[in-house]
């Protein structure tokens, strides 16, 4: 019995060490929500201003993908073309705050527009005339150039309209 008691005591006194390994943290995303919002904001603003042209899929392109379009007298690809454009405009309205939506719906719309940007870009459907990546930087540079030009104009003006000294007559 004393052996059983000793065995129980040693079992009670045993220390079991458990090491919990942390699961590796997922790699940080390339773009944060704030970055995506900024990209979508700049894209939508540029599109509204006309700096970007999006070539949406046309009905004929969509008809090629739909083999049933031959069997239907009314071409469903025309309505598919319109649905794509309407969906895009609807998302833009939500992003811009024109169409009432919850914060969750706005975030979803921003995410959807970002996905569309990626899809259109990968399909070579986006033409950009001039997208400025850093408008503030460009404006600052333009302001510096303008200030420099103003100084030059003032210097030229001062030189041109400087009062002339009367010529001294020399005695012969």
MOGIRA-V446013 format. One record per residue. N is the residue number from 1. SS is DSSP state (H for helix, E for strand, C for the rest). Layout:
N_SS, N_SS
//
This chain:
1_C, 2_H, 3_H, 4_H, 5_H, 6_H, 7_H, 8_H, 9_H, 10_H, 11_H, 12_H, 13_H, 14_C, 15_C, 16_C, 17_C, 18_C, 19_C, 20_C, 21_C, 22_C, 23_C, 24_C, 25_C, 26_C, 27_C, 28_C, 29_C, 30_C, 31_C, 32_C, 33_H, 34_H, 35_H, 36_H, 37_H, 38_H, 39_H, 40_H, 41_H, 42_H, 43_H, 44_H, 45_H, 46_H, 47_H, 48_H, 49_H, 50_C, 51_C, 52_E, 53_E, 54_E, 55_C, 56_C, 57_C, 58_C, 59_H, 60_H, 61_H, 62_H, 63_H, 64_H, 65_H, 66_C, 67_H, 68_H, 69_H, 70_H, 71_C, 72_C, 73_C, 74_C, 75_C, 76_H, 77_H, 78_H, 79_H, 80_H, 81_H, 82_H, 83_H, 84_H, 85_H, 86_H, 87_H, 88_H, 89_H, 90_H, 91_H, 92_H, 93_H, 94_H, 95_H, 96_H, 97_C, 98_C, 99_C, 100_C, 101_C, 102_C, 103_H, 104_H, 105_H, 106_H, 107_H, 108_H, 109_H, 110_H, 111_H, 112_H, 113_H, 114_H, 115_H, 116_H, 117_H, 118_H, 119_H, 120_H, 121_H, 122_H, 123_C, 124_C, 125_C, 126_E, 127_E, 128_E, 129_C, 130_C, 131_C, 132_C, 133_C, 134_C, 135_H, 136_H, 137_H, 138_H, 139_H, 140_H, 141_H, 142_H, 143_H, 144_H, 145_H, 146_H, 147_H, 148_H, 149_H, 150_H, 151_H, 152_H, 153_H, 154_H, 155_H, 156_H, 157_H, 158_H, 159_H, 160_H, 161_C, 162_C, 163_C, 164_C, 165_C, 166_C, 167_C, 168_C, 169_C, 170_C, 171_C, 172_C
//
